[in-house]
Amino acid sequence: MFGQRLTRIIGPSLLVLSILLTGCTRSVGPMDWLGPVAGDQAEHQRWITWYLLYLGAAVFVFVEGWLLYSIIKFRRPLGPSVLPPQIHGHRTVEILWTVIPTLIVGAIAVPSVPAIFAFAQPPDEAGALRVEVLAHQWWWEFRYPDIVAGKTITVANELRIPVGRTVIATLSSADVIHSFWVPKLSGKVDVIPGRQKNQIWFNAREPGEYYGWCAEFCGTQHAQMRFRVKALAPAEFEAWVRARLSPPPEPQGAARQGYELFGARGCGGCHTVEGTPYQGKVGPNLTNIGERSTVAAGVLANDPDGRGLFRWIKNPQEVKPGAKMPNLGLSDADVGAIVAYLKTLK
């Protein structure tokens, strides 16, 4: 009888535990923050997370093991109901259940508290690259203020940084609460409108492309508010800065027609293309749209033949319902010409 009862208790418990443990299998995706990472802050957070998981597992095994031992050893025998000995308090047990949780909390605090202070203070503040991050529904704006002789670079949805250099990002929002998160490089920090700007620092120890996401629900397209951090070798980053500060090429042929349509159909009223009369501030800066990996904040690939751009410009509401870019009702020929122009912006 007792064995049947114990089986009814342990069986479902093991089933639930096995289901939960399936979420702990090794992840290999670009948002995996428990596997190999590329930033100092992310490495520290990864280590603390695994430490706490192992500590929690040890506590679970001890508590559940003691519980099962007690159930088996002190089970009531079958037969007439007999009250067990009535004991009022147990000083040793009371001391243990006070001391042991205190030690567990201390074991959690020892690595966690220093990390909190370390995350708040950049390791190389004087030589850091400073970036301003402005979150929008549903895309990201990145500004490099005073990067060269008082000049500022503004990009959208793709942040380029030099390898081995600390990056200090100041975070603000143009509308609602968002959250900045690049799992391979850093933790997440909320981006809150109307309050003092939050700040986060991170670095990349090796070249690569690292995925970021908004980690705070911010509306219908929250899941499609993506961005990428591209870590470049220092010399490559400096070359990119010089190229980015150069005027765009003079459009020719179909690109020239697209350049004129860009202004005539109102695109320049919302978007900036530096070095041109188009200086709109509503939508993303398009000065380097031709070199970006994606369109519409990570929703479409910015493929060489322009299919992603074409689809986005033709009907943005079909791609990203609720986005603030309207459907302008352009003909396929006009969209093709505008795509040809935008692909020249690198």
DOGU-763147 format. One record per residue (C-alpha): residue number from 1; residue in one letter; x, y, z. Coordinates in nm, 4 decimals. Example, Ala and Ser with C-alpha at 12.3 -4.5 7.8 and 13.67 -1.06 7.14 Angstrom:
[1, "a", [1.2300, -0.4500, 0.7800]];
[2, "s", [1.3670, -0.1060, 0.7140]];
***
This chain:
[1, "m", [0.0000, 0.0000, 0.0000]];
[2, "f", [0.2704, 0.2470, 0.0995]];
[3, "g", [0.4777, 0.1557, -0.2070]];
[4, "q", [0.1820, 0.2340, -0.4325]];
[5, "r", [0.1332, 0.5706, -0.2660]];
[6, "l", [0.5028, 0.6515, -0.2990]];
[7, "t", [0.4927, 0.5563, -0.6663]];
[8, "r", [0.1965, 0.7876, -0.7223]];
[9, "i", [0.3974, 1.0709, -0.5670]];
[10, "i", [0.7399, 1.0086, -0.7209]];
[11, "g", [0.6201, 0.9141, -1.0727]];
[12, "p", [0.4523, 1.2462, -1.1598]];
[13, "s", [0.7336, 1.4361, -0.9840]];
[14, "l", [0.9978, 1.2707, -1.2015]];
[15, "l", [0.7893, 1.3378, -1.5128]];
[16, "v", [0.7617, 1.7092, -1.4315]];
[17, "l", [1.1347, 1.7237, -1.3492]];
[18, "s", [1.2277, 1.5584, -1.6806]];
[19, "i", [1.0133, 1.8094, -1.8716]];
[20, "l", [1.1783, 2.0993, -1.6915]];
[21, "l", [1.5265, 1.9623, -1.7559]];
[22, "t", [1.4627, 1.9522, -2.1306]];
[23, "g", [1.4886, 2.3317, -2.1172]];
[24, "c", [1.8449, 2.2941, -1.9855]];
[25, "t", [1.9781, 2.1108, -2.2906]];
[26, "r", [2.2749, 2.2663, -2.4669]];
[27, "s", [2.1713, 2.5613, -2.6822]];
[28, "v", [2.3705, 2.6629, -2.9896]];
[29, "g", [2.1635, 2.9562, -3.1171]];
[30, "p", [2.2845, 3.3154, -3.1591]];
[31, "m", [2.0960, 3.4166, -2.8426]];
[32, "d", [2.2579, 3.1428, -2.6319]];
[33, "w", [2.4144, 3.3082, -2.3275]];
[34, "l", [2.4985, 2.9919, -2.1321]];
[35, "g", [2.7434, 2.8621, -2.3926]];
[36, "p", [3.0570, 3.0287, -2.5315]];
[37, "v", [3.0371, 3.4082, -2.5236]];
[38, "a", [3.2600, 3.6867, -2.6563]];
[39, "g", [3.2390, 3.9667, -2.3989]];
[40, "d", [3.3889, 4.0088, -2.0514]];
[41, "q", [3.0588, 4.1043, -1.8919]];
[42, "a", [2.8763, 3.8171, -2.0630]];
[43, "e", [3.1453, 3.5727, -1.9472]];
[44, "h", [3.1073, 3.6854, -1.5868]];
[45, "q", [2.7278, 3.6541, -1.6033]];
[46, "r", [2.7557, 3.3125, -1.7652]];
[47, "w", [2.9841, 3.1886, -1.4869]];
[48, "i", [2.7549, 3.3219, -1.2132]];
[49, "t", [2.4491, 3.1667, -1.3785]];
[50, "w", [2.6067, 2.8205, -1.3986]];
[51, "y", [2.7333, 2.8562, -1.0399]];
[52, "l", [2.3819, 2.9371, -0.9176]];
[53, "l", [2.2298, 2.6529, -1.1199]];
[54, "y", [2.4693, 2.4004, -0.9649]];
[55, "l", [2.4140, 2.5472, -0.6190]];
[56, "g", [2.0368, 2.5300, -0.6642]];
[57, "a", [2.0606, 2.1722, -0.7913]];
[58, "a", [2.2628, 2.0721, -0.4847]];
[59, "v", [2.0075, 2.2313, -0.2520]];
[60, "f", [1.7238, 2.0591, -0.4394]];
[61, "v", [1.8873, 1.7167, -0.4194]];
[62, "f", [1.9599, 1.7575, -0.0474]];
[63, "v", [1.6099, 1.8805, 0.0419]];
[64, "e", [1.4250, 1.6255, -0.1704]];
[65, "g", [1.6523, 1.3464, -0.0532]];
[66, "w", [1.5920, 1.4360, 0.3100]];
[67, "l", [1.2184, 1.4563, 0.2399]];
[68, "l", [1.2082, 1.1078, 0.0836]];
[69, "y", [1.4188, 0.9677, 0.3674]];
[70, "s", [1.1784, 1.1137, 0.6223]];
[71, "i", [0.8724, 0.9838, 0.4359]];
[72, "i", [1.0119, 0.6314, 0.4291]];
[73, "k", [1.1695, 0.6160, 0.7748]];
[74, "f", [0.8911, 0.7835, 0.9684]];
[75, "r", [0.5897, 0.6537, 0.7796]];
[76, "r", [0.2924, 0.5582, 0.9965]];
[77, "p", [0.2428, 0.1819, 1.0166]];
[78, "l", [-0.0783, 0.0294, 0.8909]];
[79, "g", [-0.3453, -0.0477, 1.1445]];
[80, "p", [-0.5250, 0.1531, 1.4092]];
[81, "s", [-0.4383, 0.5214, 1.4079]];
[82, "v", [-0.1696, 0.5945, 1.6650]];
[83, "l", [-0.0495, 0.9450, 1.7371]];
[84, "p", [0.3296, 0.9828, 1.7212]];
[85, "p", [0.5176, 1.1302, 2.0185]];
[86, "q", [0.4261, 1.4972, 2.0594]];
[87, "i", [0.7396, 1.7130, 2.0647]];
[88, "h", [0.7289, 2.0863, 2.1292]];
[89, "g", [1.0158, 2.2469, 1.9368]];
[90, "h", [1.3635, 2.1198, 1.8596]];
[91, "r", [1.6472, 2.3635, 1.9211]];
[92, "t", [1.9031, 2.1877, 1.6988]];
[93, "v", [1.6663, 2.1716, 1.4014]];
[94, "e", [1.5648, 2.5355, 1.4473]];
[95, "i", [1.9293, 2.6423, 1.4513]];
[96, "l", [2.0029, 2.4367, 1.1407]];
[97, "w", [1.7121, 2.5728, 0.9368]];
[98, "t", [1.8293, 2.9241, 1.0230]];
[99, "v", [2.2027, 2.8750, 0.9688]];
[100, "i", [2.1851, 2.6700, 0.6480]];
[101, "p", [1.9673, 2.9203, 0.4504]];
[102, "t", [2.1943, 3.1998, 0.5762]];
[103, "l", [2.4968, 3.0146, 0.4397]];
[104, "i", [2.3172, 2.9600, 0.1077]];
[105, "v", [2.2333, 3.3288, 0.0774]];
[106, "g", [2.5980, 3.4074, 0.1580]];
[107, "a", [2.7130, 3.1653, -0.1103]];
[108, "i", [2.4900, 3.3500, -0.3586]];
[109, "a", [2.6048, 3.6954, -0.2472]];
[110, "v", [2.9812, 3.6286, -0.2539]];
[111, "p", [3.0115, 3.6165, -0.6367]];
[112, "s", [2.7027, 3.8252, -0.7177]];
[113, "v", [2.7630, 4.1462, -0.5213]];
[114, "p", [3.1138, 4.2147, -0.6631]];
[115, "a", [2.9764, 4.1472, -1.0115]];
[116, "i", [2.7012, 4.4069, -0.9645]];
[117, "f", [2.9596, 4.6724, -0.8805]];
[118, "a", [3.1865, 4.5603, -1.1649]];
[119, "f", [2.9036, 4.5848, -1.4174]];
[120, "a", [2.8292, 4.9394, -1.3014]];
[121, "q", [3.1855, 5.0628, -1.3602]];
[122, "p", [3.3433, 5.0322, -1.7078]];
[123, "p", [3.6980, 4.8902, -1.6931]];
[124, "d", [3.8436, 5.1465, -1.9349]];
[125, "e", [3.6232, 5.4529, -1.9172]];
[126, "a", [3.8846, 5.6995, -2.0450]];
[127, "g", [3.9550, 5.5112, -2.3681]];
[128, "a", [3.6039, 5.3770, -2.4241]];
[129, "l", [3.3971, 5.4193, -2.7382]];
[130, "r", [3.0824, 5.6082, -2.6434]];
[131, "v", [2.7562, 5.5296, -2.8183]];
[132, "e", [2.4067, 5.6721, -2.7755]];
[133, "v", [2.1274, 5.4173, -2.8199]];
[134, "l", [1.7760, 5.5419, -2.8932]];
[135, "a", [1.5016, 5.2776, -2.9003]];
[136, "h", [1.1942, 5.3230, -3.1215]];
[137, "q", [0.8891, 5.1120, -3.1951]];
[138, "w", [1.0305, 4.8908, -3.3500]];
[139, "w", [1.3879, 4.9654, -3.4482]];
[140, "w", [1.7151, 5.0838, -3.2947]];
[141, "e", [1.9089, 5.4034, -3.3576]];
[142, "f", [2.2809, 5.4198, -3.2763]];
[143, "r", [2.4799, 5.7427, -3.2626]];
[144, "y", [2.8545, 5.7872, -3.2282]];
[145, "p", [2.8795, 6.1427, -3.0892]];
[146, "d", [3.1938, 6.3421, -3.1625]];
[147, "i", [3.3655, 6.0392, -3.3107]];
[148, "v", [3.6021, 6.2456, -3.5262]];
[149, "a", [3.6647, 6.6201, -3.4790]];
[150, "g", [3.3126, 6.7020, -3.3668]];
[151, "k", [3.1436, 6.4803, -3.6266]];
[152, "t", [2.8661, 6.2371, -3.5395]];
[153, "i", [2.7759, 5.9125, -3.7124]];
[154, "t", [2.4183, 5.7826, -3.6960]];
[155, "v", [2.3187, 5.4304, -3.8009]];
[156, "a", [2.0170, 5.2055, -3.7543]];
[157, "n", [1.9841, 4.8445, -3.6378]];
[158, "e", [2.3520, 4.7572, -3.6858]];
[159, "l", [2.6140, 4.8765, -3.4399]];
[160, "r", [2.9784, 4.8487, -3.5417]];
[161, "i", [3.2422, 4.8379, -3.2683]];
[162, "p", [3.6189, 4.7735, -3.2562]];
[163, "v", [3.7411, 4.4470, -3.1042]];
[164, "g", [3.9104, 4.4779, -2.7662]];
[165, "r", [3.7766, 4.8244, -2.6833]];
[166, "t", [3.5240, 4.9002, -2.4117]];
[167, "v", [3.1941, 5.0383, -2.5411]];
[168, "i", [2.9820, 5.2577, -2.3127]];
[169, "a", [2.6228, 5.2845, -2.4361]];
[170, "t", [2.3824, 5.5460, -2.3035]];
[171, "l", [2.0262, 5.4214, -2.3434]];
[172, "s", [1.7085, 5.6216, -2.4034]];
[173, "s", [1.3672, 5.5621, -2.5591]];
[174, "a", [1.1608, 5.7660, -2.8011]];
[175, "d", [0.8298, 5.6106, -2.6955]];
[176, "v", [0.7755, 5.3168, -2.4545]];
[177, "i", [0.9899, 5.0942, -2.2334]];
[178, "h", [1.2338, 4.8731, -2.4237]];
[179, "s", [1.5273, 4.6607, -2.3116]];
[180, "f", [1.8742, 4.6419, -2.4687]];
[181, "w", [2.0213, 4.2898, -2.4774]];
[182, "v", [2.3173, 4.1370, -2.6621]];
[183, "p", [2.3494, 3.7935, -2.4938]];
[184, "k", [2.6964, 3.7121, -2.6265]];
[185, "l", [2.8390, 4.0436, -2.5068]];
[186, "s", [2.6416, 4.1714, -2.2072]];
[187, "g", [2.3336, 4.1472, -1.9911]];
[188, "k", [2.0084, 4.3330, -2.0464]];
[189, "v", [1.9254, 4.6859, -1.9345]];
[190, "d", [1.5851, 4.8546, -1.9562]];
[191, "v", [1.5427, 5.1600, -2.1777]];
[192, "i", [1.2888, 5.3844, -2.0063]];
[193, "p", [1.1391, 5.7033, -2.1579]];
[194, "g", [1.1111, 6.0215, -1.9539]];
[195, "r", [1.3681, 5.9204, -1.6925]];
[196, "q", [1.7404, 5.9517, -1.6392]];
[197, "k", [1.9202, 5.7561, -1.9111]];
[198, "n", [2.0474, 5.4120, -1.8241]];
[199, "q", [2.3967, 5.3014, -1.9186]];
[200, "i", [2.5647, 4.9732, -2.0055]];
[201, "w", [2.9200, 4.8814, -2.1010]];
[202, "f", [3.0416, 4.5823, -2.2992]];
[203, "n", [3.3214, 4.4692, -2.5263]];
[204, "a", [3.3927, 4.2060, -2.7901]];
[205, "r", [3.7019, 3.9908, -2.7514]];
[206, "e", [3.6952, 3.8627, -3.1088]];
[207, "p", [3.5565, 3.9727, -3.4467]];
[208, "g", [3.2103, 3.8552, -3.5344]];
[209, "e", [2.8425, 3.9360, -3.5656]];
[210, "y", [2.6432, 3.9271, -3.2431]];
[211, "y", [2.2655, 3.9305, -3.2249]];
[212, "g", [2.0672, 4.1679, -3.0084]];
[213, "w", [1.6999, 4.1923, -2.9218]];
[214, "c", [1.4528, 4.4032, -2.7327]];
[215, "a", [1.3909, 4.2095, -2.4105]];
[216, "e", [1.0910, 4.4086, -2.2843]];
[217, "f", [0.7465, 4.3745, -2.4423]];
[218, "c", [0.6911, 4.7000, -2.6295]];
[219, "g", [0.3988, 4.6436, -2.8653]];
[220, "t", [0.2766, 4.4289, -3.1522]];
[221, "q", [0.6168, 4.3991, -3.3236]];
[222, "h", [0.8232, 4.3516, -3.0083]];
[223, "a", [0.9497, 4.0144, -3.1309]];
[224, "q", [1.0701, 4.1783, -3.4539]];
[225, "m", [1.2756, 4.4515, -3.2851]];
[226, "r", [1.6164, 4.3044, -3.3538]];
[227, "f", [1.9620, 4.4439, -3.4107]];
[228, "r", [2.3183, 4.3248, -3.4649]];
[229, "v", [2.6533, 4.4231, -3.3216]];
[230, "k", [2.9392, 4.3777, -3.5674]];
[231, "a", [3.2799, 4.3610, -3.4001]];
[232, "l", [3.5586, 4.4623, -3.6389]];
[233, "a", [3.9348, 4.4645, -3.6095]];
[234, "p", [4.0476, 4.8145, -3.4948]];
[235, "a", [4.1961, 4.9045, -3.8342]];
[236, "e", [3.8816, 4.7842, -4.0111]];
[237, "f", [3.6655, 4.9888, -3.7757]];
[238, "e", [3.8703, 5.3033, -3.8431]];
[239, "a", [3.8384, 5.2426, -4.2167]];
[240, "w", [3.4622, 5.2089, -4.1762]];
[241, "v", [3.4475, 5.5395, -3.9851]];
[242, "r", [3.6398, 5.7173, -4.2618]];
[243, "a", [3.4165, 5.5684, -4.5309]];
[244, "r", [3.1036, 5.6516, -4.3306]];
[245, "l", [3.2068, 6.0174, -4.3033]];
[246, "s", [3.2690, 6.0434, -4.6788]];
[247, "p", [2.9928, 6.1827, -4.9027]];
[248, "p", [2.7759, 5.9232, -5.0816]];
[249, "p", [2.8515, 5.8461, -5.4477]];
[250, "e", [2.6755, 6.0427, -5.7176]];
[251, "p", [2.3884, 5.8177, -5.8356]];
[252, "q", [2.3817, 5.7174, -6.2006]];
[253, "g", [2.1277, 5.5510, -6.4303]];
[254, "a", [1.8439, 5.3736, -6.2498]];
[255, "a", [1.9952, 5.4829, -5.9180]];
[256, "r", [1.9635, 5.8451, -6.0279]];
[257, "q", [1.5945, 5.7943, -6.1009]];
[258, "g", [1.5575, 5.6319, -5.7604]];
[259, "y", [1.7349, 5.9249, -5.5958]];
[260, "e", [1.4836, 6.1672, -5.7473]];
[261, "l", [1.1860, 5.9453, -5.6593]];
[262, "f", [1.3177, 5.9211, -5.3031]];
[263, "g", [1.2586, 6.2930, -5.2682]];
[264, "a", [0.9489, 6.3230, -5.4863]];
[265, "r", [0.7550, 6.0496, -5.3047]];
[266, "g", [0.8317, 6.1872, -4.9588]];
[267, "c", [1.0917, 5.9339, -4.8410]];
[268, "g", [1.3360, 6.2148, -4.7629]];
[269, "g", [1.0834, 6.3685, -4.5241]];
[270, "c", [1.1255, 6.0734, -4.2881]];
[271, "h", [1.4763, 5.9429, -4.3600]];
[272, "t", [1.8226, 6.0969, -4.3619]];
[273, "v", [2.0827, 6.0302, -4.6278]];
[274, "e", [2.3851, 6.2308, -4.5235]];
[275, "g", [2.5424, 6.4482, -4.7893]];
[276, "t", [2.2044, 6.4977, -4.9605]];
[277, "p", [1.9049, 6.7300, -4.9082]];
[278, "y", [1.7196, 6.4394, -4.7475]];
[279, "q", [1.7374, 6.5016, -4.3731]];
[280, "g", [1.4205, 6.3473, -4.2264]];
[281, "k", [1.4391, 6.2419, -3.8619]];
[282, "v", [1.1275, 6.0241, -3.8255]];
[283, "g", [1.2586, 5.6925, -3.9572]];
[284, "p", [1.5958, 5.5164, -3.9584]];
[285, "n", [1.9029, 5.6852, -4.1042]];
[286, "l", [1.9640, 5.5260, -4.4462]];
[287, "t", [2.3115, 5.6589, -4.5207]];
[288, "n", [2.4661, 5.3088, -4.5090]];
[289, "i", [2.1573, 5.0987, -4.5877]];
[290, "g", [2.3386, 4.9256, -4.8756]];
[291, "e", [2.5913, 4.7587, -4.6437]];
[292, "r", [2.3505, 4.6389, -4.3735]];
[293, "s", [2.2729, 4.2716, -4.3306]];
[294, "t", [1.8997, 4.3120, -4.2803]];
[295, "v", [1.6000, 4.5303, -4.3539]];
[296, "a", [1.3213, 4.6358, -4.1149]];
[297, "a", [1.5218, 4.5696, -3.7966]];
[298, "g", [1.6144, 4.2131, -3.8760]];
[299, "v", [1.2915, 4.0951, -4.0391]];
[300, "l", [1.4196, 4.0617, -4.3975]];
[301, "a", [1.7628, 3.9833, -4.5401]];
[302, "n", [1.9247, 4.2711, -4.7261]];
[303, "d", [2.0236, 4.0409, -5.0115]];
[304, "p", [2.2496, 4.1608, -5.2976]];
[305, "d", [1.9694, 4.1581, -5.5542]];
[306, "g", [1.7540, 4.3848, -5.3358]];
[307, "r", [1.4596, 4.1480, -5.2895]];
[308, "g", [1.4335, 4.2247, -4.9188]];
[309, "l", [1.4387, 4.6000, -4.9750]];
[310, "f", [1.1896, 4.5698, -5.2595]];
[311, "r", [0.9432, 4.3760, -5.0488]];
[312, "w", [0.9767, 4.6180, -4.7580]];
[313, "i", [0.9304, 4.9356, -4.9652]];
[314, "k", [0.6479, 4.7872, -5.1717]];
[315, "n", [0.4288, 4.6985, -4.8729]];
[316, "p", [0.5850, 4.7492, -4.5264]];
[317, "q", [0.2576, 4.6694, -4.3473]];
[318, "e", [0.2540, 4.3215, -4.5002]];
[319, "v", [0.6047, 4.2557, -4.3662]];
[320, "k", [0.5702, 4.4238, -4.0276]];
[321, "p", [0.2069, 4.5046, -3.9372]];
[322, "g", [0.1814, 4.8139, -3.7208]];
[323, "a", [0.5139, 4.9602, -3.8307]];
[324, "k", [0.5069, 5.3367, -3.8762]];
[325, "m", [0.6297, 5.3230, -4.2355]];
[326, "p", [0.3216, 5.3611, -4.4604]];
[327, "n", [0.2404, 5.1894, -4.7848]];
[328, "l", [0.3025, 5.4622, -5.0449]];
[329, "g", [0.1340, 5.2719, -5.3282]];
[330, "l", [0.4478, 5.2752, -5.5464]];
[331, "s", [0.4609, 5.0904, -5.8758]];
[332, "d", [0.7056, 4.8042, -5.9133]];
[333, "a", [0.9158, 5.0199, -6.1476]];
[334, "d", [0.9382, 5.3023, -5.8926]];
[335, "v", [1.0226, 5.0612, -5.6112]];
[336, "g", [1.2932, 4.9017, -5.8254]];
[337, "a", [1.4491, 5.2413, -5.8974]];
[338, "i", [1.4492, 5.3396, -5.5275]];
[339, "v", [1.6052, 5.0034, -5.4373]];
[340, "a", [1.8737, 5.0584, -5.6995]];
[341, "y", [1.9562, 5.3934, -5.5354]];
[342, "l", [1.9551, 5.2620, -5.1793]];
[343, "k", [2.1860, 4.9728, -5.2708]];
[344, "t", [2.4523, 5.2306, -5.3682]];
[345, "l", [2.4590, 5.3741, -5.0148]];
[346, "k", [2.7544, 5.2016, -4.8500]];
***
